[in-house]
Amino acid sequence: MSDQTSVDRQRKDDDIVCPGCRSSAPGGFLTTLTRRGAWLAVFLLLIAVPLGCAEEPKPEPVTGILAAMPIELQMLEGQLQGKRTETFLDVAFHTGALNGRKVVLAASGVGKVNAAMTATLLLDHFQPSEVLFTGVAGGVNPELAPGDIVIGEKTAQHDYGEWTSAGFRPQPTGKMMPLFMTAPERLLAIAEAASKDAALDKVPTTQGERRPRVIRGVIVTGDVFIASPAKNAELRQVFKADAVEMEGAAVAQICWRQQVPCLIIRCLSDKADAAASADFEQFVKAAATNSAKLTLSMLSLLAKSK
């Protein structure tokens, strides 16, 4: 047997033991294994993508809408489409759609504690994109009258602080908390734009009916119904307040802590003076309706912006 024949047989034996392992290039065995490893990695990547690596679609934004009393939500709830109700800690939350926007509605009950608890439940269970608080308030700005609307550019708690020999000194509720909660400019701008298109009910006056005024302003909150000219004047002097109510700043604080945009909308039902109780009974329904109408108009704009 010739030497050349022995070499040919050895090559055939190598092909049987490891076909394709040989390469004419230097380092052929390692190069082939590297290529096979690369193709295997690509294959595994391709089958992994459909199994969970693809990006999930973003959930549709939800607007949370709170009010203190059922009468303040009556109009909104009456127009709610696809209504479903869930209850947490005896608070009913109604989900559905209004003017093309996914929403969740709830009446918190009167006062800061009820409002804060309901806002916390809302954020925890529904993760809204923003929170709107709608309803009525007492007027502090002497240029405003029942039926006019204050969009809360700033909110503050007027009954939190300390009494000293010099009188009451308001304070923020914590070292890191501001005294005034400032609403986000985006929601303020949407509210102002919405006010131009909202079909607000006209306000009766001694000189006939007029369209309600809608202003940016300061809304102050406390656990007391104000029906006192003296207290009214104090709130105007100390806080430069335009309206006073009993829930807004508490909700704004909860949202501020959780970094959720929040806006307080209030339509005046009275002037927080000696006649406040009687005026409230007379104007509460009309004021609640106008606040709700502005909220509905805002929802239309929010639906277009998503």
N, C-alpha and C positions, 0 to 999 in steps of 0.2 A: 504493500500500500504506500502510495506516495505521500509526501508531507502535505501537499496541497489538498488531497482528499481528506486527510485528518482534520485540517482547518475548516473545510466546508461542513463536515459532520458536526464539529463543535459549535458552529454558528447555528445550525439547525436545532441542536439540543438547547441552546440558549433561548431560541424563539419559542420552543415548546414550554420551557419552564417559566419564562416571563415575556410573552409576546408583546412587542411594542415598547419594551423597556429600553431597548438599545437605540442610540441616536448617533448619527454621523458627526454631530457637533460635539465639542468638548463638554463634559458634564451632562451628557444626554439623559441619563437615568434620573438625576435630580430635577432637570428641566421639565421632563414629562410629568413627574409627580407634582411639581408646582403648578403646571397648567391644569392638571386634573383637580387639584385643590381649589384653584380659582373658579373653575366651572361649578364645582360643588357649592362654593360659597354663594355664587350668583343664583343657583337653583334654590337654595334655602332662603335667600332674600326674597325671591319672587313668590314663593309659597307663603312667606310670613306676612306679606302686605295685606292680603285679603283676610287674614286671621286676626286683625286688630291693630295693625300699624297704620292704617289709613286714618286721616284726620276726621273726627266726628263733626257733624254740622252744629253750628251754634244754636242754642235754644232761642225761641222767639221771645223778644223782650216783653216784660209784664210791668204794668203800672199799678202800684198800690194806691188805693184811694181810701182815706179814712175820714170820718166825721164823728162828732161827739154823740149826736142824737139821731134816731131813725128818720125824723122829718128832714134832716139835712141830706140824707141819702135817698130819700123817697123817689125823686125824679130819676136819678141815675139807676137805681135798682129796677125801676119800672121799664127802662129801656134796655136792660141787660140781655144780651142774646146768648143762648146756650148756657143758661144759668145752672150752676152746681154749687152746693153748699157743704162746707166742712166746718166742724166745730172743734175748737181747742180752748180748754179752760172756760167753757160756757160762752165763748165769743164766736159768733157765726161769721164765717168768711165766705163771700159769694164770688165765684169765679165765672168768667164769661168774656164777652167782647162788647165794646162800646165804640162806635164810630171807627171801626176797623182796627182798634187797639185791644190787645189782650189785657184784661184788668182783673183785680181782686178788690172787693169792697168789704168794709167792716165798719160798724158803729162801735166806738170804743167805750161809750159812757162818758159822763161829765167829769172833768178834773184831771190833774196831771198824772196821778198814779194810774188811773184807768187808761189814759192815753198812752203812757209809756209802756204799760204791759201789752196793750194791743199792738203797738208798733213793734215791740220785740217779737211777738208771735208772728206778725206779718213777715218780718225780715227772716226769721228762722225757718218758717215753713214754705214760703213762696218766693224768696230771693228776688224781689222786684228790682227793676232797673232804676226806678225813681219812686218817690212817695209824694203824693199830693194830699194835703189836708184841706177839706172844704167845709164851709159852714158860716155861721153868723158871729157877729161881735158887736161890742159897744163902741161907739165913736168917741175918740178923744180929740182928734183934730177938729177945731171949731168950724173949719171951712167945709167939713163933710156932713152929710145928712143920711138918714136911713135910706137904704137902697144903693148907696155908693159902695165901691169895692176897693179894698186895700190888698195889694199883692205884697206879701211879706218879704221885702228886701232884707230886713233884719228882724230877728225875734229875740226876746229876752224874758227871763222870769222876774217879775216885779216884786215878788214876795219872798225872795231868797236873799239873805244877807244877815246883818246884825243891827240891833237897836242899841244906840249909845245915848249919852246925855245930849248929844247934838242932834239926835233923831235917827232915822233909819238910813243905813248905808247898804245899797245893793252890792252883791258879790257874785262872782261865777260859782258854779256848783263844784268845782274842783280846781286844783292847781294848774292843770293843763287845759282847762275849759275856758273858752272866751265868754265874756259877759253877754255879748251879742252874737247870735248865730247868723251868719251871712248866707243867703241863698245863692246857689250857683247861677252865674250869668246866663247860661244856656236856658234854664227853666224860666228865669225872669223875662228873657227876650221872647220866648215862646208864649208866655202868658200875655205879654203886651200885644204881640201880634194877634193872638186869639181874641183879645178884647175888641179888636176892630171889626171882627166878623161875627162875634157872638150876638145872638138875638136876645139881648137883655130887655127885661120888662122895664118900662118907663117908671120914673119916680113921680108920684103926685106931689105938687107943691101948691101954695096959695096963688101962684101965678100960672097954674096949669101944669101939664106933665113935662118932664125933661128926661133926657137919657142919663143914666147913672154915670157918675165920674168913676174912672178906674185909675188908681195911682199906685206907684211904688211907695212903700212906707215902712214904718216901724210898728210891729205888733208885739204887745207885751202880754204875758201869761201869768195867771195866779189862781189859787184855789179859792176864789171869792167872786161873787157877782157884784160888779161895781154899779151902784146907783147913788152916787155921791158927787156933787159938784166939786167939793174940796179934794177928794181923792182923784177925781178926773184931772183937776188942775195940777196936782202933784205929779201924776204920771206924765203929763205933757211937759212939765218943767224938768223932771229928773231924767226921763228916757227919750224925750222928744217923740213920744208915742203918737201914733195915728189911730190905733184901735187897741182894744183890750178884750181878752177872752180867757179861756181856762184850760186849753190843751196844747196849743201850737208849739210853744218853745220846748215842751217836754218831748214831743215827737221829733222836733228838729235836733234835739240833743242826742236822742237814740240813733238817729240816722247819721249824725255827725260822727259819733263814735264808731259806727260801722262803715263809714265812708260811702253812704248811699245818698245820692242827691235828693233834696227835699224842698218842697215849697208849700207855704201856708197861704191859703186864699180865704179872705173873709169879706162877707158883705154885711154892712151895718144894719142891725135891727133896731138900734136905739142910740142914744147919745151918752150913755153911762152917767146920767144925771138923775135928778129927783123923779123924773117921769120914766125912768128906764124900764121899770117892771111893766107898766102899762103899755109902753111903746113896743117892748119885746113881744108881748102877746099879740099885738096888732100887726107887727111887721115880720115876725119870725118866718112865716111860710114864704112870703115874697122874697125876703132876703136869702133864704136857703135856696130858693129856685134860681135866683140870679147867680149865686156862687156856683151852683151846679151847672148852669148854662155856660159859664166861663170855663169850667172844668171840661165839659164836653167839647168845647171848641179847641181846647188845648190837646185833647186826645186825638182829634182829627189831624192836627199838625204833627203830633208825635208819631202817628201811624204812617204819615208820609215820609218821615225822616228815618225810619228804621232800615 
